[in-house]
Amino acid sequence: MLRKIGRLSLAGIILFTCGYTLLIWLGVRLASEKWLDGNIDAALGIIAGIHIFAGGLCLLAARVRSHRAKFFRNSLAEINRDRKWLQSIKDKLKSKP
């Protein structure tokens, strides 16, 4: 069952990536023909720059939100309580003759 999910996930990622790449390639060709007189290098540069800028903004936003989120706050508090509890048991066992 897990292998099937993994294979389907991998196939989905590959197919999505291929479709996205083809869509970008189509956009580059159309942009180069319409606005840049067939200069495909300039269109590739512009589209790549837009994607790098948008990706950077997404990564920056994710970083800011991850600092605010305080993941696993409850789990860490529980681990600290368990650590204190285990230390108290250990201290009690040491104090017994």
Secondary structure, DSSP 8 states (H G I E B T S, - for coil): -HHHHHHHHHHHHHHHHHHHHHHHHHHHHHHHHHTSTT-HHHHHHHHHHHHHHHHHHHHHHHHHHHHHH-TTHHHHHHHHHHHHHHHHHHHHHHH--
